[in-house]
Amino acid sequence: MATDWTQTTRLLKAVVIVLGVMIVLGMTILAVEIFRRVGSGGDSGGLATATVPLPAGSRVLDMSGEGDALSLLVEGPDGAQRVVTVDRRTGAVLGTLTLAPAR
């Protein structure tokens, strides 16, 4: 009972085509999902649009973030420095640390 090799070849071609289509569909779904999560509109990447109140004439010297907190090193018009920590999701001021020279 010999199997016709052309029938086996056709079956193999059909399997390869189906698997190729499945790979392309899977990669397309994966790429769309990645772009959807990275470029999700309205979320702003977890950042708030807010105004942090600073005294007039102040300037931000440095900025550092960890988790949901963003710390700003602020120099006032009188030269005094302070660290203002804000919640990066809401923009709310979490605390202020005034830096003073040792006496």
C-alpha positions as a LaTeX table, in Angstrom:
\begin{tabular}{lrrr}
\hline
Residue & $x$ (\AA) & $y$ (\AA) & $z$ (\AA) \\
\hline
Met1 & 0.00 & 0.00 & 0.00 \\
Ala2 & 2.03 & 2.89 & $-1.25$ \\
Thr3 & 0.96 & 6.44 & $-0.46$ \\
Asp4 & 0.94 & 8.85 & $-3.32$ \\
Trp5 & 3.71 & 11.39 & $-2.58$ \\
Thr6 & 1.79 & 14.24 & $-4.25$ \\
Gln7 & $-1.07$ & 13.84 & $-1.78$ \\
Thr8 & 1.38 & 13.95 & 1.13 \\
Thr9 & 3.06 & 17.05 & $-0.34$ \\
Arg10 & $-0.28$ & 18.84 & $-0.70$ \\
Leu11 & $-1.13$ & 18.08 & 2.92 \\
Leu12 & 2.28 & 19.34 & 4.04 \\
Lys13 & 1.88 & 22.54 & 2.00 \\
Ala14 & $-1.56$ & 23.15 & 3.55 \\
Val15 & $-0.17$ & 22.68 & 7.07 \\
Val16 & 2.73 & 25.08 & 6.37 \\
Ile17 & 0.38 & 27.72 & 4.92 \\
Val18 & $-2.05$ & 27.46 & 7.86 \\
Leu19 & 0.80 & 27.72 & 10.39 \\
Gly20 & 2.30 & 30.68 & 8.50 \\
Val21 & $-1.03$ & 32.51 & 8.54 \\
Met22 & $-1.39$ & 31.80 & 12.27 \\
Ile23 & 2.09 & 33.22 & 12.94 \\
Val24 & 1.35 & 36.39 & 10.95 \\
Leu25 & $-2.00$ & 36.86 & 12.73 \\
Gly26 & $-0.41$ & 36.29 & 16.13 \\
Met27 & 2.37 & 38.81 & 15.46 \\
Thr28 & $-0.17$ & 41.35 & 14.20 \\
Ile29 & $-2.31$ & 40.96 & 17.31 \\
Leu30 & 0.78 & 41.27 & 19.51 \\
Ala31 & 1.97 & 44.44 & 17.73 \\
Val32 & $-1.49$ & 46.05 & 17.90 \\
Glu33 & $-1.76$ & 45.29 & 21.61 \\
Ile34 & 1.70 & 46.73 & 22.33 \\
Phe35 & 0.91 & 49.94 & 20.43 \\
Arg36 & $-2.48$ & 50.18 & 22.13 \\
Arg37 & $-0.94$ & 49.94 & 25.61 \\
Val38 & 1.99 & 52.25 & 24.89 \\
Gly39 & $-0.02$ & 54.90 & 23.09 \\
Ser40 & $-3.23$ & 54.74 & 25.11 \\
Gly41 & $-4.92$ & 58.09 & 24.73 \\
Gly42 & $-6.09$ & 60.12 & 27.70 \\
Asp43 & $-3.83$ & 58.42 & 30.25 \\
Ser44 & $-0.76$ & 60.62 & 29.56 \\
Gly45 & 1.44 & 57.75 & 30.74 \\
Gly46 & 0.26 & 58.22 & 34.31 \\
Leu47 & 1.33 & 61.87 & 34.46 \\
Ala48 & $-0.94$ & 64.61 & 35.69 \\
Thr49 & $-1.45$ & 67.96 & 34.09 \\
Ala50 & $-1.23$ & 70.22 & 37.11 \\
Thr51 & 0.27 & 73.46 & 38.36 \\
Val52 & 2.72 & 73.27 & 41.25 \\
Pro53 & 2.58 & 76.51 & 43.23 \\
Leu54 & 6.01 & 78.15 & 43.65 \\
Pro55 & 6.78 & 81.61 & 45.01 \\
Ala56 & 7.35 & 84.33 & 42.40 \\
Gly57 & 10.97 & 84.45 & 41.26 \\
Ser58 & 11.65 & 80.81 & 42.22 \\
Arg59 & 13.33 & 78.41 & 39.85 \\
Val60 & 13.65 & 74.64 & 39.72 \\
Leu61 & 17.29 & 73.54 & 39.94 \\
Asp62 & 16.86 & 69.78 & 39.82 \\
Met63 & 14.17 & 67.14 & 39.56 \\
Ser64 & 14.10 & 63.50 & 40.66 \\
Gly65 & 11.36 & 60.89 & 40.59 \\
Glu66 & 10.74 & 57.61 & 42.32 \\
Gly67 & 7.49 & 55.71 & 42.02 \\
Asp68 & 4.57 & 58.14 & 42.12 \\
Ala69 & 6.60 & 60.90 & 43.82 \\
Leu70 & 8.43 & 63.69 & 42.00 \\
Ser71 & 10.88 & 65.81 & 44.01 \\
Leu72 & 11.84 & 69.29 & 42.83 \\
Leu73 & 14.84 & 71.20 & 44.18 \\
Val74 & 13.61 & 74.79 & 44.17 \\
Glu75 & 15.65 & 77.94 & 44.76 \\
Gly76 & 13.70 & 80.95 & 45.98 \\
Pro77 & 14.40 & 84.57 & 45.01 \\
Asp78 & 16.34 & 84.99 & 48.26 \\
Gly79 & 18.64 & 82.05 & 47.42 \\
Ala80 & 17.08 & 79.68 & 49.97 \\
Gln81 & 16.58 & 76.15 & 48.68 \\
Arg82 & 13.81 & 73.69 & 49.43 \\
Val83 & 12.68 & 70.31 & 48.18 \\
Val84 & 9.04 & 70.16 & 47.08 \\
Thr85 & 7.63 & 66.65 & 46.64 \\
Val86 & 4.54 & 66.22 & 44.48 \\
Asp87 & 2.40 & 63.26 & 43.49 \\
Arg88 & 3.08 & 62.78 & 39.78 \\
Arg89 & $-0.38$ & 61.33 & 39.12 \\
Thr90 & $-2.44$ & 64.10 & 40.75 \\
Gly91 & 0.02 & 67.01 & 40.98 \\
Ala92 & $-0.76$ & 67.44 & 44.68 \\
Val93 & 2.07 & 68.75 & 46.88 \\
Leu94 & 2.98 & 65.94 & 49.29 \\
Gly95 & 5.46 & 67.91 & 51.35 \\
Thr96 & 8.10 & 70.62 & 51.46 \\
Leu97 & 11.55 & 70.32 & 53.00 \\
Thr98 & 13.34 & 73.62 & 53.64 \\
Leu99 & 17.12 & 73.41 & 53.46 \\
Ala100 & 18.94 & 75.61 & 55.98 \\
Pro101 & 22.68 & 75.87 & 56.68 \\
Ala102 & 23.92 & 74.36 & 59.95 \\
Arg103 & 24.69 & 76.84 & 62.76 \\
\hline
\end{tabular}
